[in-house]
Amino acid sequence: MAEKKGKRKRLSRRQFIKGAGTAIAAAGVGGAILANGPRTETRAKEEKKRTPAQAGAVDVTLKVNGETHRLSLQPRVTLLDALRDRLELTGAKRICDRGTCGGCTVLMDGKPIYACLALAVDAQGGEITTVEGLGTPDAMSRLQKEFVEHDALMCGFCTPGFVVTVHAALKQNPNASMNEIREACRGNICRCGTFNRVFEAAYATAKQM
């Protein structure tokens, strides 16, 4: 009986500590819910637009896909982060974030650049074009249609970067050969290995141009 009684006391203490911790956690969560209310999708979008004041933030004006956007950003914010997180243009992908894969390629005054390596403040005054500015699902460009027809994508994550890169290459050289297309795409990586179909889609577009 003495052993059982002592065992019950020790077990009771553990249960008390666990119970107290659970109660405190529940009180904290409950307080947060009461204070803030449910975070609906609409509310999340509103919070995103109301960017809190940040130390050292400066006014930045970006012209993207023909539209002018005025933002308040810290000087260290990259063009990629400004496009994705503030303007919700998520076509440019953050993959390596080191300027080696091409997934974040956009056009600056018609020339392809890695958006992850460019600062938003330095992009002011330039004409920025993202993959969204080249065509939409309902009104695709000829190049985008060829990507679909040639099944030039696997997971699709790198595809926007390839489309932007090839678009710039064909603008500069509409009669590009297959070798020239390959050379233009050397800064883009497809981890699924769909390179040949990408090149075929690009070459088919070049022949039509």
N, C-alpha and C positions, 0 to 999 in steps of 0.2 A: 504493500500500500504506500509506503514512504517513497519508493522509487517512482511509482505511478504518479503520486502527487507532485513530486519534484519535476517530473517530466512534463506534467500538465502546466506547471508554472513557467518553465522555460519556453514551451510551445506558445503559451499565452503571451509572453513578452514579444516573441517574434511576430505573432499575429498583430499585436498592438502597434509595433513599429511599421509593419507593412500597411496596416489599415490607416495609420496616420499619414504615411507618405501618399497613399492613394487619395485620401481626402484632400490633402493640400493641392495635389495635382489637379484634381477635379475642380476645386475651388478656383484655381488659376484659369483653367480652360473656360469654366462657366463665366468668370468675370470678364474674360476677353470677349466672349460671345455677347454678353449683355452690353458691354461697352461699345463694341464695334458692329454688332449685328451680323447676319449671315453675309458672306462675301460672294455675292452673285456675280454672274459674268458681266452684267451691265456695270455693276459697281467697280469691278476689276478694271474695265476699260476706262472708266472715269478717273480712277486713281492713276492709271498709266498716263493719261493726258495731263493731270495735275502733278507735274514733276516738282518735288520739293526743292527748295533753294539749296544749292550745293556751294561749298566753299570754292571760290575762284571761278565760278561759272561765268561764261561770256556769251554774248549774243552771237549766234551763227546763222547765216542765211545760206540755204542750199537750194539749188535749182535741180530738181530731179524729175526726169521724164516730162519735162516741159512745165512743171509746177514749182512755184517758189514756196519754200517752207522756212519759217523763222523759229529757231530753237534756242534754248538756253542750255549750253553744254560746258562741261569742264574741258579745258584745252587738250587733255590727254585722251578724250573719247575718239575712237577711230571712226572712219567713215562707215565701216561695216556695222558697228554697234549703233550708230545714229540711224542707219537705214533700217536695220532689223528691229531695234528696241524702241525707237521713237517714231519712225514713220511706218512701221509695220510692213515694210517691203522685205519679205523673207526669202525672195528668190536667190539672192547671194547667200551662200552657205558658209557657216563657220565650221571648218573641218580641222585644218592644221593650225590655223591662227598664226602662221609664221611665214606666209608668202611662198609656199612651196608646192601647193596642190592645185591652185587655180579655182577652187570651188567658190571663192568670193569675188570672182572677176566681174567688174562693171566697166562701163566706158566713161572716160573723162575727156570731153571734147573729141569724142570719136575714137580715142585710143584705149585699149584694154589696160586696166591696172588692177592690182590686188587691193581690194577695199580694206583688208585687215592691216595693211601696212600704211595706209593713208590716214592722216588725221582729218577729222571733219572740218576743223578751222582752216586747214590748207586747201580744202575742196571748194571754198567760197569763190565765186566768180566763174566757176567752170560749169559746163553742161554735163550733168551726170545722167547716164542712162543705165537702167538695170534691165534684167531680163523681162520684167513686167512691162517695160516700155517698148519692147520689140514686138509683142503680140500677146493676145489673151487666148484662153481656151476656146472662146467663141469666134475669135478672129486671129488665127495664127498666121505668122509670117510664113513665106515659102520654106525657109530653112527649118522652122519648127515643124511644119508638116512633113518634111523629108525625114526629120528625126523620128517622127511617129511611124511613118511608112517603112522606114528601114529598121525599125525596132532598135534604135540606137541608144538604148538605155537599159540598165538592169535594175539596180535599186533606185536610180534616178537622182541620187543626192548630188552627184557631180554634174549632172546634165545642164543646169542653168549656166554654169561656168563655161562649159564647152560651147553652148549656143552663143553666148556673148562673144567668146573668143573667135569662133568661126565667122560670126556676123561681121566683126571688125576686119578680119582677114579678107573676106570676100568683097567688102566695101573698098578696100585698098587695091585688091587684085581680083576682079570678077572672073577672070579666066584662069584662076589658080589650078595648077596641076595637083595630082594626088600627093606628090612629094612636097610641094609647097604648102599644102594643107597640113600634112604631118608636121612640117617644120613650125607652122603657126601654132600648133597645139602642143608643142613640147613643154609648155609651162603648165599644162593641165594633166591631172592624174585621175584615172578611173580604176578604182580598186577592184571593180568587178571584171575588168579586162575587156570591156566592150569597145575597145579602140577601133577595130576594123569597121564596125557598123557606123561609128561616129564619122570616120573618114569617108565612108561610102555615102552617107547622108549629105555631108558637106560637098563632096564631089558632084553628086547629083544636082545639088543646088547651083553649083558653079556652071555646070553644063547648060542649065536653063537660063542663067544670066548671060 
